[in-house]
Amino acid sequence: MDCIKCNSSQVRVIDTRAKGTRRIYRRRVCMMCGFRWTTVELPVGDVRQAVDAVNGLEERRGKKHTAKR
Ligand SMILES: [Zn+2]
C-alpha cells in the first residue's frame, strides 16, 4: 500500500493488532514524508462492516456524515 499523502511506496507497518478474530488494524508510517495512518483489514465479504467502521470514525472526528440509502 502506498502513502496516502505523497504516494510513496516506501511505507512500513510499525504495528499490527487484531480486534477480535476478524479485524486487523495496521499502523503504517511513510519513510518519505513521515505521515502515519492506520488501515483496517477485513475478510472478503465484510465490506459492509468496513464501511460502517469508516463512517463511525468520521463521526467521532466531527465530520459531516451523510448516509445514502
Ligand atoms: Zn508519504
N, CA, C, O and the ligand as a Tripos MOL2 file, in Angstrom:
@<TRIPOS>MOLECULE
protein
  277   275    70     0     0
PROTEIN
NO_CHARGES

@<TRIPOS>ATOM
      1 N           0.8420   -1.1970    0.0000 N.3       1 MET1
      2 CA          0.0000    0.0000    0.0000 C.3       1 MET1
      3 C           0.8730    1.2410    0.0000 C.2       1 MET1
      4 O           1.8540    1.3130    0.7410 O.2       1 MET1
      5 N           0.5240    2.2240   -0.8300 N.am      2 ASP2
      6 CA          1.3030    3.4510   -0.9430 C.3       2 ASP2
      7 C           0.8440    4.4840    0.0780 C.2       2 ASP2
      8 O          -0.2660    4.4080    0.6060 O.2       2 ASP2
      9 N           1.7140    5.4450    0.3440 N.am      3 CYS3
     10 CA          1.3790    6.5440    1.2580 C.3       3 CYS3
     11 C           0.1830    7.3170    0.7120 C.2       3 CYS3
     12 O           0.1120    7.6220   -0.4790 O.2       3 CYS3
     13 N          -0.7590    7.6290    1.6100 N.am      4 ILE4
     14 CA         -1.9520    8.3470    1.1510 C.3       4 ILE4
     15 C          -1.6820    9.8440    1.0370 C.2       4 ILE4
     16 O          -2.5190   10.5880    0.5260 O.2       4 ILE4
     17 N          -0.5230   10.2870    1.5070 N.am      5 LYS5
     18 CA         -0.1810   11.7110    1.4040 C.3       5 LYS5
     19 C           0.6620   12.0000    0.1760 C.2       5 LYS5
     20 O           0.3310   12.8850   -0.6130 O.2       5 LYS5
     21 N           1.7500   11.2590    0.0100 N.am      6 CYS6
     22 CA          2.6910   11.5820   -1.0670 C.3       6 CYS6
     23 C           2.8030   10.4640   -2.1010 C.2       6 CYS6
     24 O           3.5940   10.5710   -3.0380 O.2       6 CYS6
     25 N           2.0160    9.3850   -1.9440 N.am      7 ASN7
     26 CA          2.0070    8.2800   -2.9100 C.3       7 ASN7
     27 C           3.3190    7.5050   -2.9690 C.2       7 ASN7
     28 O           3.5390    6.7360   -3.9050 O.2       7 ASN7
     29 N           4.1780    7.6930   -1.9970 N.am      8 SER8
     30 CA          5.4170    6.9200   -1.9750 C.3       8 SER8
     31 C           5.1240    5.4610   -1.6380 C.2       8 SER8
     32 O           4.1950    5.1600   -0.8880 O.2       8 SER8
     33 N           5.9200    4.5680   -2.1950 N.am      9 SER9
     34 CA          5.7590    3.1550   -1.8530 C.3       9 SER9
     35 C           6.6760    2.7580   -0.7020 C.2       9 SER9
     36 O           6.7010    1.5970   -0.2940 O.2       9 SER9
     37 N           7.4410    3.7400   -0.1730 N.am     10 GLN10
     38 CA          8.3460    3.4710    0.9510 C.3      10 GLN10
     39 C           7.5580    3.5350    2.2600 C.2      10 GLN10
     40 O           7.7170    4.4660    3.0500 O.2      10 GLN10
     41 N           6.7110    2.5370    2.4740 N.am     11 VAL11
     42 CA          5.8230    2.5390    3.6340 C.3      11 VAL11
     43 C           6.1180    1.3120    4.4830 C.2      11 VAL11
     44 O           6.2690    0.2040    3.9680 O.2      11 VAL11
     45 N           6.1970    1.5270    5.7900 N.am     12 ARG12
     46 CA          6.4360    0.4150    6.7100 C.3      12 ARG12
     47 C           5.2470    0.2240    7.6340 C.2      12 ARG12
     48 O           4.5850    1.1890    8.0150 O.2      12 ARG12
     49 N           4.9790   -1.0270    7.9930 N.am     13 VAL13
     50 CA          3.9900   -1.3280    9.0320 C.3      13 VAL13
     51 C           4.7250   -1.3570   10.3560 C.2      13 VAL13
     52 O           5.6240   -2.1760   10.5530 O.2      13 VAL13
     53 N           4.3430   -0.4510   11.2820 N.am     14 ILE14
     54 CA          5.0560   -0.3670   12.5510 C.3      14 ILE14
     55 C           4.2910   -1.0370   13.6790 C.2      14 ILE14
     56 O           4.8430   -1.2690   14.7550 O.2      14 ILE14
     57 N           3.0060   -1.3530   13.4380 N.am     15 ASP15
     58 CA          2.2260   -2.0090   14.4880 C.3      15 ASP15
     59 C           1.0530   -2.7440   13.8620 C.2      15 ASP15
     60 O           0.3910   -2.2230   12.9640 O.2      15 ASP15
     61 N           0.8010   -3.9380   14.3320 N.am     16 THR16
     62 CA         -0.3420   -4.7100   13.8460 C.3      16 THR16
     63 C          -1.1000   -5.2330   15.0540 C.2      16 THR16
     64 O          -0.5160   -5.8490   15.9450 O.2      16 THR16
     65 N          -2.3870   -4.9890   15.0780 N.am     17 ARG17
     66 CA         -3.1660   -5.5460   16.1700 C.3      17 ARG17
     67 C          -4.5150   -6.0330   15.6770 C.2      17 ARG17
     68 O          -5.1370   -5.4180   14.8110 O.2      17 ARG17
     69 N          -4.9520   -7.1380   16.2350 N.am     18 ALA18
     70 CA         -6.2180   -7.7390   15.8290 C.3      18 ALA18
     71 C          -7.2910   -7.3730   16.8300 C.2      18 ALA18
     72 O          -7.0880   -7.4320   18.0420 O.2      18 ALA18
     73 N          -8.4350   -6.9930   16.2950 N.am     19 LYS19
     74 CA         -9.6110   -6.7540   17.1390 C.3      19 LYS19
     75 C         -10.5360   -7.9340   16.9520 C.2      19 LYS19
     76 O         -11.1500   -8.0880   15.8960 O.2      19 LYS19
     77 N         -10.6420   -8.7800   17.9860 N.am     20 GLY20
     78 CA        -11.4090   -9.9970   17.8140 C.3      20 GLY20
     79 C         -10.6760  -10.9140   16.8510 C.2      20 GLY20
     80 O          -9.4450  -10.9520   16.8380 O.2      20 GLY20
     81 N         -11.4160  -11.6420   16.0570 N.am     21 THR21
     82 CA        -10.7810  -12.5770   15.1250 C.3      21 THR21
     83 C         -10.8710  -12.0790   13.6990 C.2      21 THR21
     84 O         -10.2870  -12.6960   12.8080 O.2      21 THR21
     85 N         -11.5790  -10.9870   13.4420 N.am     22 ARG22
     86 CA        -11.8850  -10.6200   12.0640 C.3      22 ARG22
     87 C         -11.1680   -9.3560   11.6080 C.2      22 ARG22
     88 O         -10.7460   -9.2770   10.4550 O.2      22 ARG22
     89 N         -11.0230   -8.3840   12.4680 N.am     23 ARG23
     90 CA        -10.4480   -7.1140   12.0340 C.3      23 ARG23
     91 C          -8.9770   -7.0320   12.4040 C.2      23 ARG23
     92 O          -8.5820   -7.3640   13.5220 O.2      23 ARG23
     93 N          -8.1850   -6.5890   11.4600 N.am     24 ILE24
     94 CA         -6.7610   -6.3870   11.7190 C.3      24 ILE24
     95 C          -6.4280   -4.9250   11.4420 C.2      24 ILE24
     96 O          -6.6270   -4.4240   10.3350 O.2      24 ILE24
     97 N          -5.9250   -4.2610   12.4580 N.am     25 TYR25
     98 CA         -5.5230   -2.8630   12.3010 C.3      25 TYR25
     99 C          -4.0230   -2.8000   12.0810 C.2      25 TYR25
    100 O          -3.2590   -3.3930   12.8430 O.2      25 TYR25
    101 N          -3.5920   -2.0880   11.0480 N.am     26 ARG26
    102 CA         -2.1710   -1.9260   10.7960 C.3      26 ARG26
    103 C          -1.7960   -0.4490   10.8740 C.2      26 ARG26
    104 O          -2.3840    0.3970   10.1990 O.2      26 ARG26
    105 N          -0.8100   -0.1620   11.7070 N.am     27 ARG27
    106 CA         -0.2930    1.1920   11.8200 C.3      27 ARG27
    107 C           0.8260    1.3380   10.8030 C.2      27 ARG27
    108 O           1.7830    0.5650   10.8220 O.2      27 ARG27
    109 N           0.7210    2.3130    9.9240 N.am     28 ARG28
    110 CA          1.7130    2.4640    8.8590 C.3      28 ARG28
    111 C           2.3990    3.8180    8.9680 C.2      28 ARG28
    112 O           1.8040    4.8030    9.4070 O.2      28 ARG28
    113 N           3.6490    3.8450    8.5640 N.am     29 VAL29
    114 CA          4.3900    5.1060    8.5350 C.3      29 VAL29
    115 C           5.1110    5.2250    7.2040 C.2      29 VAL29
    116 O           5.7000    4.2590    6.7190 O.2      29 VAL29
    117 N           5.0620    6.4130    6.6150 N.am     30 CYS30
    118 CA          5.7230    6.6700    5.3440 C.3      30 CYS30
    119 C           7.1750    7.0750    5.5950 C.2      30 CYS30
    120 O           7.4500    7.9750    6.3890 O.2      30 CYS30
    121 N           8.0950    6.4020    4.9090 N.am     31 MET31
    122 CA          9.5190    6.7010    5.0820 C.3      31 MET31
    123 C           9.8950    8.0140    4.3960 C.2      31 MET31
    124 O          10.9240    8.6070    4.7230 O.2      31 MET31
    125 N           9.0880    8.4660    3.4660 N.am     32 MET32
    126 CA          9.4220    9.6660    2.6970 C.3      32 MET32
    127 C           8.9660   10.9410    3.3950 C.2      32 MET32
    128 O           9.7480   11.8820    3.5340 O.2      32 MET32
    129 N           7.6990   10.9830    3.8410 N.am     33 CYS33
    130 CA          7.1860   12.2320    4.4120 C.3      33 CYS33
    131 C           6.8790   12.0980    5.8990 C.2      33 CYS33
    132 O           6.5620   13.0920    6.5520 O.2      33 CYS33
    133 N           6.9680   10.8730    6.4520 N.am     34 GLY34
    134 CA          6.7560   10.7050    7.8820 C.3      34 GLY34
    135 C           5.3030   10.6350    8.2980 C.2      34 GLY34
    136 O           5.0020   10.5710    9.4900 O.2      34 GLY34
    137 N           4.4050   10.6470    7.3430 N.am     35 PHE35
    138 CA          2.9880   10.5930    7.6760 C.3      35 PHE35
    139 C           2.6220    9.2270    8.2420 C.2      35 PHE35
    140 O           3.0900    8.1980    7.7530 O.2      35 PHE35
    141 N           1.7750    9.2210    9.2860 N.am     36 ARG36
    142 CA          1.3300    7.9640    9.8940 C.3      36 ARG36
    143 C          -0.1720    7.8350    9.8000 C.2      36 ARG36
    144 O          -0.9070    8.8060    9.9780 O.2      36 ARG36
    145 N          -0.6170    6.6280    9.5180 N.am     37 TRP37
    146 CA         -2.0550    6.3830    9.4740 C.3      37 TRP37
    147 C          -2.3230    4.9190    9.7750 C.2      37 TRP37
    148 O          -1.4010    4.1060    9.8390 O.2      37 TRP37
    149 N          -3.5900    4.5940    9.9590 N.am     38 THR38
    150 CA         -3.9860    3.2340   10.3090 C.3      38 THR38
    151 C          -4.9240    2.6830    9.2490 C.2      38 THR38
    152 O          -5.8260    3.3730    8.7750 O.2      38 THR38
    153 N          -4.6950    1.4330    8.8880 N.am     39 THR39
    154 CA         -5.6130    0.7810    7.9540 C.3      39 THR39
    155 C          -6.2990   -0.3800    8.6610 C.2      39 THR39
    156 O          -5.7480   -0.9670    9.5930 O.2      39 THR39
    157 N          -7.4880   -0.6990    8.2140 N.am     40 VAL40
    158 CA         -8.2530   -1.8110    8.7660 C.3      40 VAL40
    159 C          -8.4220   -2.8510    7.6790 C.2      40 VAL40
    160 O          -8.8330   -2.5420    6.5610 O.2      40 VAL40
    161 N          -8.0960   -4.0990    8.0250 N.am     41 GLU41
    162 CA         -8.2790   -5.1790    7.0630 C.3      41 GLU41
    163 C          -9.3770   -6.1100    7.5370 C.2      41 GLU41
    164 O          -9.4160   -6.5220    8.6960 O.2      41 GLU41
    165 N         -10.2650   -6.4300    6.6140 N.am     42 LEU42
    166 CA        -11.3820   -7.3170    6.9250 C.3      42 LEU42
    167 C         -11.4050   -8.4590    5.9270 C.2      42 LEU42
    168 O         -10.9080   -8.3150    4.8090 O.2      42 LEU42
    169 N         -11.9760   -9.5950    6.3160 N.am     43 PRO43
    170 CA        -12.1040  -10.6940    5.3540 C.3      43 PRO43
    171 C         -13.0190  -10.2910    4.2040 C.2      43 PRO43
    172 O         -13.8980   -9.4440    4.3660 O.2      43 PRO43
    173 N         -12.8100  -10.8950    3.0610 N.am     44 VAL44
    174 CA        -13.6850  -10.6170    1.9170 C.3      44 VAL44
    175 C         -15.1150  -10.9730    2.2980 C.2      44 VAL44
    176 O         -15.3800  -12.0130    2.9010 O.2      44 VAL44
    177 N         -16.0300  -10.0810    1.9300 N.am     45 GLY45
    178 CA        -17.4250  -10.3230    2.2930 C.3      45 GLY45
    179 C         -17.8810   -9.4420    3.4310 C.2      45 GLY45
    180 O         -19.0720   -9.3720    3.7320 O.2      45 GLY45
    181 N         -16.9270   -8.7600    4.0740 N.am     46 ASP46
    182 CA        -17.2660   -7.8810    5.1840 C.3      46 ASP46
    183 C         -17.1750   -6.4130    4.7770 C.2      46 ASP46
    184 O         -16.9280   -5.5490    5.6180 O.2      46 ASP46
    185 N         -17.3700   -6.1360    3.5120 N.am     47 VAL47
    186 CA        -17.2390   -4.7600    3.0320 C.3      47 VAL47
    187 C         -18.2360   -3.8550    3.7340 C.2      47 VAL47
    188 O         -17.9140   -2.7220    4.0930 O.2      47 VAL47
    189 N         -19.4280   -4.3490    3.9240 N.am     48 ARG48
    190 CA        -20.4750   -3.5540    4.5900 C.3      48 ARG48
    191 C         -19.9940   -3.1190    5.9780 C.2      48 ARG48
    192 O         -20.1730   -1.9630    6.3620 O.2      48 ARG48
    193 N         -19.3890   -4.0340    6.7230 N.am     49 GLN49
    194 CA        -18.8850   -3.7030    8.0530 C.3      49 GLN49
    195 C         -17.7520   -2.6880    7.9660 C.2      49 GLN49
    196 O         -17.6400   -1.7940    8.8050 O.2      49 GLN49
    197 N         -16.9160   -2.8320    6.9460 N.am     50 ALA50
    198 CA        -15.7990   -1.9040    6.7830 C.3      50 ALA50
    199 C         -16.3190   -0.4960    6.5810 C.2      50 ALA50
    200 O         -15.7970    0.4560    7.1610 O.2      50 ALA50
    201 N         -17.3540   -0.3610    5.7540 N.am     51 VAL51
    202 CA        -17.9440    0.9520    5.5040 C.3      51 VAL51
    203 C         -18.5010    1.5220    6.8040 C.2      51 VAL51
    204 O         -18.3150    2.7040    7.0960 O.2      51 VAL51
    205 N         -19.1760    0.6920    7.5780 N.am     52 ASP52
    206 CA        -19.7200    1.1560    8.8480 C.3      52 ASP52
    207 C         -18.6120    1.6300    9.7740 C.2      52 ASP52
    208 O         -18.7560    2.6490   10.4490 O.2      52 ASP52
    209 N         -17.5040    0.8920    9.8060 N.am     53 ALA53
    210 CA        -16.3890    1.2710   10.6750 C.3      53 ALA53
    211 C         -15.8290    2.6290   10.2650 C.2      53 ALA53
    212 O         -15.5270    3.4600   11.1210 O.2      53 ALA53
    213 N         -15.6900    2.8540    8.9730 N.am     54 VAL54
    214 CA        -15.1630    4.1260    8.4840 C.3      54 VAL54
    215 C         -16.1240    5.2610    8.8270 C.2      54 VAL54
    216 O         -15.7010    6.3280    9.2730 O.2      54 VAL54
    217 N         -17.4180    5.0230    8.6170 N.am     55 ASN55
    218 CA        -18.4040    6.0460    8.9540 C.3      55 ASN55
    219 C         -18.3390    6.3900   10.4320 C.2      55 ASN55
    220 O         -18.4610    7.5570   10.8060 O.2      55 ASN55
    221 N         -18.1450    5.3790   11.2780 N.am     56 GLY56
    222 CA        -18.0560    5.6200   12.7170 C.3      56 GLY56
    223 C         -16.8710    6.5050   13.0590 C.2      56 GLY56
    224 O         -16.9830    7.4060   13.8910 O.2      56 GLY56
    225 N         -15.7180    6.2480   12.4110 N.am     57 LEU57
    226 CA        -14.5300    7.0660   12.6460 C.3      57 LEU57
    227 C         -14.7860    8.5130   12.2490 C.2      57 LEU57
    228 O         -14.4340    9.4450   12.9720 O.2      57 LEU57
    229 N         -15.4120    8.6840   11.0720 N.am     58 GLU58
    230 CA        -15.6720   10.0370   10.5840 C.3      58 GLU58
    231 C         -16.5650   10.7880   11.5650 C.2      58 GLU58
    232 O         -16.3520   11.9710   11.8300 O.2      58 GLU58
    233 N         -17.5550   10.1000   12.0960 N.am     59 GLU59
    234 CA        -18.4720   10.7500   13.0300 C.3      59 GLU59
    235 C         -17.7280   11.1950   14.2840 C.2      59 GLU59
    236 O         -17.9420   12.2970   14.7890 O.2      59 GLU59
    237 N         -16.8620   10.3320   14.7730 N.am     60 ARG60
    238 CA        -16.1440   10.6710   16.0050 C.3      60 ARG60
    239 C         -15.2010   11.8520   15.7950 C.2      60 ARG60
    240 O         -14.9030   12.5880   16.7360 O.2      60 ARG60
    241 N         -14.7300   12.0340   14.5570 N.am     61 ARG61
    242 CA        -13.8580   13.1640   14.2770 C.3      61 ARG61
    243 C         -14.6560   14.4440   14.0520 C.2      61 ARG61
    244 O         -14.0790   15.5140   13.8560 O.2      61 ARG61
    245 N         -15.9760   14.3330   14.0800 N.am     62 GLY62
    246 CA        -16.8070   15.5130   13.9470 C.3      62 GLY62
    247 C         -17.0590   15.9440   12.5220 C.2      62 GLY62
    248 O         -17.5280   17.0560   12.2770 O.2      62 GLY62
    249 N         -16.7460   15.0580   11.5670 N.am     63 LYS63
    250 CA        -17.0250   15.4010   10.1780 C.3      63 LYS63
    251 C         -18.5060   15.1880    9.8830 C.2      63 LYS63
    252 O         -19.2080   14.4540   10.5780 O.2      63 LYS63
    253 N         -18.9450   15.8550    8.8350 N.am     64 LYS64
    254 CA        -20.3390   15.6890    8.4480 C.3      64 LYS64
    255 C         -20.5500   14.2930    7.8870 C.2      64 LYS64
    256 O         -19.7730   13.8220    7.0560 O.2      64 LYS64
    257 N         -21.5810   13.6520    8.3380 N.am     65 HIS65
    258 CA        -21.8440   12.2750    7.9420 C.3      65 HIS65
    259 C         -23.1240   12.2080    7.1300 C.2      65 HIS65
    260 O         -24.2060   12.4770    7.6510 O.2      65 HIS65
    261 N         -23.0100   11.8570    5.8770 N.am     66 THR66
    262 CA        -24.1970   11.7260    5.0420 C.3      66 THR66
    263 C         -24.3070   10.2910    4.5560 C.2      66 THR66
    264 O         -23.4400    9.8040    3.8310 O.2      66 THR66
    265 N         -25.3530    9.6320    4.9490 N.am     67 ALA67
    266 CA        -25.5780    8.2490    4.5470 C.3      67 ALA67
    267 C         -26.5710    8.2000    3.4060 C.2      67 ALA67
    268 O         -27.6500    8.7910    3.4650 O.2      67 ALA67
    269 N         -26.1810    7.4800    2.3620 N.am     68 LYS68
    270 CA        -27.0930    7.3240    1.2380 C.3      68 LYS68
    271 C         -27.7170    5.9420    1.2810 C.2      68 LYS68
    272 O         -27.0150    4.9440    1.4410 O.2      68 LYS68
    273 N         -28.9730    5.8830    1.1450 N.am     69 ARG69
    274 CA        -29.6590    4.5890    1.1140 C.3      69 ARG69
    275 C         -30.5110    4.4780   -0.1250 C.2      69 ARG69
    276 O         -31.1690    3.4580   -0.3330 O.2      69 ARG69
    277 ZN          4.3360    9.9340    2.3850 Zn       70 ZN70
@<TRIPOS>BOND
     1     1     2 1
     2     2     3 1
     3     3     4 2
     4     3     5 am
     5     5     6 1
     6     6     7 1
     7     7     8 2
     8     7     9 am
     9     9    10 1
    10    10    11 1
    11    11    12 2
    12    11    13 am
    13    13    14 1
    14    14    15 1
    15    15    16 2
    16    15    17 am
    17    17    18 1
    18    18    19 1
    19    19    20 2
    20    19    21 am
    21    21    22 1
    22    22    23 1
    23    23    24 2
    24    23    25 am
    25    25    26 1
    26    26    27 1
    27    27    28 2
    28    27    29 am
    29    29    30 1
    30    30    31 1
    31    31    32 2
    32    31    33 am
    33    33    34 1
    34    34    35 1
    35    35    36 2
    36    35    37 am
    37    37    38 1
    38    38    39 1
    39    39    40 2
    40    39    41 am
    41    41    42 1
    42    42    43 1
    43    43    44 2
    44    43    45 am
    45    45    46 1
    46    46    47 1
    47    47    48 2
    48    47    49 am
    49    49    50 1
    50    50    51 1
    51    51    52 2
    52    51    53 am
    53    53    54 1
    54    54    55 1
    55    55    56 2
    56    55    57 am
    57    57    58 1
    58    58    59 1
    59    59    60 2
    60    59    61 am
    61    61    62 1
    62    62    63 1
    63    63    64 2
    64    63    65 am
    65    65    66 1
    66    66    67 1
    67    67    68 2
    68    67    69 am
    69    69    70 1
    70    70    71 1
    71    71    72 2
    72    71    73 am
    73    73    74 1
    74    74    75 1
    75    75    76 2
    76    75    77 am
    77    77    78 1
    78    78    79 1
    79    79    80 2
    80    79    81 am
    81    81    82 1
    82    82    83 1
    83    83    84 2
    84    83    85 am
    85    85    86 1
    86    86    87 1
    87    87    88 2
    88    87    89 am
    89    89    90 1
    90    90    91 1
    91    91    92 2
    92    91    93 am
    93    93    94 1
    94    94    95 1
    95    95    96 2
    96    95    97 am
    97    97    98 1
    98    98    99 1
    99    99   100 2
   100    99   101 am
   101   101   102 1
   102   102   103 1
   103   103   104 2
   104   103   105 am
   105   105   106 1
   106   106   107 1
   107   107   108 2
   108   107   109 am
   109   109   110 1
   110   110   111 1
   111   111   112 2
   112   111   113 am
   113   113   114 1
   114   114   115 1
   115   115   116 2
   116   115   117 am
   117   117   118 1
   118   118   119 1
   119   119   120 2
   120   119   121 am
   121   121   122 1
   122   122   123 1
   123   123   124 2
   124   123   125 am
   125   125   126 1
   126   126   127 1
   127   127   128 2
   128   127   129 am
   129   129   130 1
   130   130   131 1
   131   131   132 2
   132   131   133 am
   133   133   134 1
   134   134   135 1
   135   135   136 2
   136   135   137 am
   137   137   138 1
   138   138   139 1
   139   139   140 2
   140   139   141 am
   141   141   142 1
   142   142   143 1
   143   143   144 2
   144   143   145 am
   145   145   146 1
   146   146   147 1
   147   147   148 2
   148   147   149 am
   149   149   150 1
   150   150   151 1
   151   151   152 2
   152   151   153 am
   153   153   154 1
   154   154   155 1
   155   155   156 2
   156   155   157 am
   157   157   158 1
   158   158   159 1
   159   159   160 2
   160   159   161 am
   161   161   162 1
   162   162   163 1
   163   163   164 2
   164   163   165 am
   165   165   166 1
   166   166   167 1
   167   167   168 2
   168   167   169 am
   169   169   170 1
   170   170   171 1
   171   171   172 2
   172   171   173 am
   173   173   174 1
   174   174   175 1
   175   175   176 2
   176   175   177 am
   177   177   178 1
   178   178   179 1
   179   179   180 2
   180   179   181 am
   181   181   182 1
   182   182   183 1
   183   183   184 2
   184   183   185 am
   185   185   186 1
   186   186   187 1
   187   187   188 2
   188   187   189 am
   189   189   190 1
   190   190   191 1
   191   191   192 2
   192   191   193 am
   193   193   194 1
   194   194   195 1
   195   195   196 2
   196   195   197 am
   197   197   198 1
   198   198   199 1
   199   199   200 2
   200   199   201 am
   201   201   202 1
   202   202   203 1
   203   203   204 2
   204   203   205 am
   205   205   206 1
   206   206   207 1
   207   207   208 2
   208   207   209 am
   209   209   210 1
   210   210   211 1
   211   211   212 2
   212   211   213 am
   213   213   214 1
   214   214   215 1
   215   215   216 2
   216   215   217 am
   217   217   218 1
   218   218   219 1
   219   219   220 2
   220   219   221 am
   221   221   222 1
   222   222   223 1
   223   223   224 2
   224   223   225 am
   225   225   226 1
   226   226   227 1
   227   227   228 2
   228   227   229 am
   229   229   230 1
   230   230   231 1
   231   231   232 2
   232   231   233 am
   233   233   234 1
   234   234   235 1
   235   235   236 2
   236   235   237 am
   237   237   238 1
   238   238   239 1
   239   239   240 2
   240   239   241 am
   241   241   242 1
   242   242   243 1
   243   243   244 2
   244   243   245 am
   245   245   246 1
   246   246   247 1
   247   247   248 2
   248   247   249 am
   249   249   250 1
   250   250   251 1
   251   251   252 2
   252   251   253 am
   253   253   254 1
   254   254   255 1
   255   255   256 2
   256   255   257 am
   257   257   258 1
   258   258   259 1
   259   259   260 2
   260   259   261 am
   261   261   262 1
   262   262   263 1
   263   263   264 2
   264   263   265 am
   265   265   266 1
   266   266   267 1
   267   267   268 2
   268   267   269 am
   269   269   270 1
   270   270   271 1
   271   271   272 2
   272   271   273 am
   273   273   274 1
   274   274   275 1
   275   275   276 2
@<TRIPOS>SUBSTRUCTURE
     1 MET1         2 RESIDUE 1 A MET
     2 ASP2         6 RESIDUE 1 A ASP
     3 CYS3        10 RESIDUE 1 A CYS
     4 ILE4        14 RESIDUE 1 A ILE
     5 LYS5        18 RESIDUE 1 A LYS
     6 CYS6        22 RESIDUE 1 A CYS
     7 ASN7        26 RESIDUE 1 A ASN
     8 SER8        30 RESIDUE 1 A SER
     9 SER9        34 RESIDUE 1 A SER
    10 GLN10       38 RESIDUE 1 A GLN
    11 VAL11       42 RESIDUE 1 A VAL
    12 ARG12       46 RESIDUE 1 A ARG
    13 VAL13       50 RESIDUE 1 A VAL
    14 ILE14       54 RESIDUE 1 A ILE
    15 ASP15       58 RESIDUE 1 A ASP
    16 THR16       62 RESIDUE 1 A THR
    17 ARG17       66 RESIDUE 1 A ARG
    18 ALA18       70 RESIDUE 1 A ALA
    19 LYS19       74 RESIDUE 1 A LYS
    20 GLY20       78 RESIDUE 1 A GLY
    21 THR21       82 RESIDUE 1 A THR
    22 ARG22       86 RESIDUE 1 A ARG
    23 ARG23       90 RESIDUE 1 A ARG
    24 ILE24       94 RESIDUE 1 A ILE
    25 TYR25       98 RESIDUE 1 A TYR
    26 ARG26      102 RESIDUE 1 A ARG
    27 ARG27      106 RESIDUE 1 A ARG
    28 ARG28      110 RESIDUE 1 A ARG
    29 VAL29      114 RESIDUE 1 A VAL
    30 CYS30      118 RESIDUE 1 A CYS
    31 MET31      122 RESIDUE 1 A MET
    32 MET32      126 RESIDUE 1 A MET
    33 CYS33      130 RESIDUE 1 A CYS
    34 GLY34      134 RESIDUE 1 A GLY
    35 PHE35      138 RESIDUE 1 A PHE
    36 ARG36      142 RESIDUE 1 A ARG
    37 TRP37      146 RESIDUE 1 A TRP
    38 THR38      150 RESIDUE 1 A THR
    39 THR39      154 RESIDUE 1 A THR
    40 VAL40      158 RESIDUE 1 A VAL
    41 GLU41      162 RESIDUE 1 A GLU
    42 LEU42      166 RESIDUE 1 A LEU
    43 PRO43      170 RESIDUE 1 A PRO
    44 VAL44      174 RESIDUE 1 A VAL
    45 GLY45      178 RESIDUE 1 A GLY
    46 ASP46      182 RESIDUE 1 A ASP
    47 VAL47      186 RESIDUE 1 A VAL
    48 ARG48      190 RESIDUE 1 A ARG
    49 GLN49      194 RESIDUE 1 A GLN
    50 ALA50      198 RESIDUE 1 A ALA
    51 VAL51      202 RESIDUE 1 A VAL
    52 ASP52      206 RESIDUE 1 A ASP
    53 ALA53      210 RESIDUE 1 A ALA
    54 VAL54      214 RESIDUE 1 A VAL
    55 ASN55      218 RESIDUE 1 A ASN
    56 GLY56      222 RESIDUE 1 A GLY
    57 LEU57      226 RESIDUE 1 A LEU
    58 GLU58      230 RESIDUE 1 A GLU
    59 GLU59      234 RESIDUE 1 A GLU
    60 ARG60      238 RESIDUE 1 A ARG
    61 ARG61      242 RESIDUE 1 A ARG
    62 GLY62      246 RESIDUE 1 A GLY
    63 LYS63      250 RESIDUE 1 A LYS
    64 LYS64      254 RESIDUE 1 A LYS
    65 HIS65      258 RESIDUE 1 A HIS
    66 THR66      262 RESIDUE 1 A THR
    67 ALA67      266 RESIDUE 1 A ALA
    68 LYS68      270 RESIDUE 1 A LYS
    69 ARG69      274 RESIDUE 1 A ARG
    70 ZN70       277 GROUP 0 **** ****
